[in-house]
Amino acid sequence: MYIIKVKGVAKIPDYVQLRDDKFTLLAYFRVDRPDKSLEKIGLGEKSEYIMNLVKDLPFGKIVKLEL
């Protein structure tokens, strides 16, 4: 799984994308509201770990997420 943080512009907020190994989009959520999206794909229990990673992740960098 891969994680990407996307910088918002003007009134559009920052977003996070979670993609599988074939780079198919699994989840797309605002940085400040990850709960429902992570629950929906079965990663609710990993949300704290994922969001700590997102906090330090630079915008536009693709990082392999090992869960």
Backbone as CSV, one residue per row, in Angstrom:
resi,resn,N_x,N_y,N_z,CA_x,CA_y,CA_z,C_x,C_y,C_z
1,MET,0.846,-1.169,0.000,0.000,0.000,0.000,0.894,1.235,0.000
2,TYR,0.434,2.272,-0.664,1.181,3.522,-0.756,0.348,4.668,-0.198
3,ILE,1.035,5.679,0.317,0.369,6.846,0.881,0.977,8.103,0.250
4,ILE,0.108,9.054,-0.077,0.519,10.309,-0.704,-0.242,11.448,-0.025
5,LYS,0.460,12.505,0.337,-0.190,13.689,0.898,-0.224,14.763,-0.187
6,VAL,-1.428,15.275,-0.462,-1.650,16.236,-1.538,-1.949,17.609,-0.935
7,LYS,-1.205,18.608,-1.381,-1.369,19.974,-0.876,-2.599,20.624,-1.485
8,GLY,-3.450,21.166,-0.648,-4.609,21.900,-1.119,-4.218,23.307,-1.525
9,VAL,-5.079,23.955,-2.296,-4.827,25.336,-2.711,-6.047,26.186,-2.375
10,ALA,-5.794,27.417,-2.002,-6.851,28.367,-1.642,-7.793,27.768,-0.599
11,LYS,-9.063,27.548,-0.954,-10.045,27.021,0.002,-10.116,25.498,0.008
12,ILE,-9.353,24.838,-0.853,-9.346,23.373,-0.912,-8.341,22.862,0.134
13,PRO,-8.772,21.983,1.038,-7.881,21.513,2.107,-6.869,20.470,1.607
14,ASP,-5.911,20.144,2.468,-4.943,19.097,2.167,-5.638,17.736,2.240
15,TYR,-5.220,16.814,1.379,-5.804,15.486,1.323,-4.737,14.413,1.392
16,VAL,-5.167,13.195,1.721,-4.303,12.020,1.735,-4.922,10.986,0.811
17,GLN,-4.075,10.323,0.028,-4.511,9.220,-0.822,-3.851,7.949,-0.329
18,LEU,-4.627,6.877,-0.231,-4.094,5.545,0.021,-4.321,4.730,-1.233
19,ARG,-3.261,4.106,-1.729,-3.343,3.333,-2.969,-2.753,1.950,-2.747
20,ASP,-3.292,0.950,-3.484,-2.776,-0.408,-3.351,-1.521,-0.580,-4.204
21,ASP,-0.998,-1.811,-4.267,0.246,-2.072,-4.985,0.124,-1.876,-6.491
22,LYS,-1.093,-1.923,-7.018,-1.321,-1.637,-8.438,-1.654,-0.164,-8.655
23,PHE,-1.550,0.614,-7.586,-1.776,2.047,-7.545,-3.236,2.438,-7.753
24,THR,-4.146,1.523,-7.450,-5.577,1.813,-7.469,-5.931,2.588,-6.204
25,LEU,-6.728,3.625,-6.344,-7.123,4.450,-5.213,-8.019,3.664,-4.260
26,LEU,-7.604,3.554,-3.001,-8.389,2.865,-1.971,-9.151,3.857,-1.100
27,ALA,-8.508,4.964,-0.772,-9.137,5.976,0.087,-8.570,7.345,-0.248
28,TYR,-9.412,8.353,-0.116,-9.060,9.741,-0.371,-9.766,10.540,0.703
29,PHE,-9.012,11.155,1.609,-9.646,11.847,2.727,-8.861,13.083,3.135
30,ARG,-9.575,13.997,3.782,-8.943,15.206,4.300,-8.020,14.832,5.451
31,VAL,-6.931,15.578,5.568,-5.955,15.326,6.626,-6.602,15.446,8.003
32,ASP,-7.549,16.358,8.161,-8.177,16.577,9.466,-9.393,15.687,9.721
33,ARG,-9.810,14.847,8.756,-10.981,13.975,8.940,-10.764,12.588,8.324
34,PRO,-9.878,11.786,8.901,-9.576,10.484,8.304,-10.491,9.339,8.746
35,ASP,-11.231,9.506,9.824,-11.887,8.386,10.500,-12.796,7.539,9.622
36,LYS,-13.775,8.126,8.966,-14.741,7.334,8.198,-14.079,6.605,7.031
37,SER,-13.174,7.251,6.347,-12.514,6.630,5.200,-11.659,5.436,5.622
38,LEU,-10.923,5.586,6.715,-10.084,4.483,7.177,-10.929,3.332,7.712
39,GLU,-12.023,3.636,8.378,-12.939,2.591,8.850,-13.526,1.822,7.669
40,LYS,-13.891,2.544,6.630,-14.535,1.953,5.460,-13.647,0.918,4.768
41,ILE,-12.319,1.143,4.749,-11.424,0.187,4.099,-10.776,-0.776,5.096
42,GLY,-11.244,-0.760,6.345,-10.783,-1.720,7.343,-9.487,-1.352,8.043
43,LEU,-9.120,-0.084,8.043,-7.887,0.344,8.696,-8.155,1.262,9.889
44,GLY,-9.339,1.189,10.447,-9.690,2.038,11.582,-8.763,1.881,12.763
45,GLU,-8.324,0.649,13.038,-7.438,0.404,14.175,-6.025,0.913,13.916
46,LYS,-5.684,1.188,12.671,-4.355,1.697,12.310,-4.357,3.205,12.065
47,SER,-5.479,3.873,12.323,-5.595,5.294,11.974,-4.575,6.166,12.709
48,GLU,-4.299,5.887,13.969,-3.331,6.696,14.714,-1.935,6.571,14.096
49,TYR,-1.538,5.357,13.738,-0.240,5.121,13.097,-0.164,5.844,11.745
50,ILE,-1.207,5.705,10.942,-1.244,6.321,9.614,-1.191,7.842,9.725
51,MET,-1.961,8.416,10.627,-2.003,9.871,10.748,-0.702,10.435,11.326
52,ASN,-0.008,9.698,12.177,1.310,10.134,12.645,2.299,10.149,11.487
53,LEU,2.191,9.171,10.599,3.031,9.134,9.406,2.707,10.308,8.481
54,VAL,1.424,10.599,8.305,0.978,11.697,7.433,1.490,13.038,7.961
55,LYS,1.503,13.208,9.262,1.921,14.468,9.876,3.336,14.857,9.441
56,ASP,4.234,13.888,9.321,5.623,14.157,8.959,5.916,13.975,7.474
57,LEU,4.931,13.545,6.715,5.112,13.268,5.295,5.128,14.568,4.481
58,PRO,6.143,14.753,3.629,6.131,15.951,2.773,5.069,15.826,1.680
59,PHE,4.578,16.957,1.220,3.557,16.955,0.171,4.129,16.391,-1.127
60,GLY,3.330,15.552,-1.794,3.695,15.030,-3.100,4.617,13.835,-3.106
61,LYS,5.121,13.425,-1.966,6.022,12.277,-1.913,5.209,10.995,-1.727
62,ILE,5.528,9.980,-2.513,4.857,8.679,-2.412,5.696,7.801,-1.483
63,VAL,5.044,7.256,-0.458,5.734,6.423,0.525,5.041,5.068,0.617
64,LYS,5.826,3.998,0.624,5.274,2.663,0.790,4.876,2.512,2.254
65,LEU,3.647,2.093,2.469,3.080,1.944,3.807,3.081,0.463,4.169
66,GLU,3.850,0.109,5.182,3.916,-1.274,5.652,3.033,-1.418,6.890
67,LEU,1.965,-2.200,6.760,1.058,-2.413,7.893,1.111,-3.837,8.368
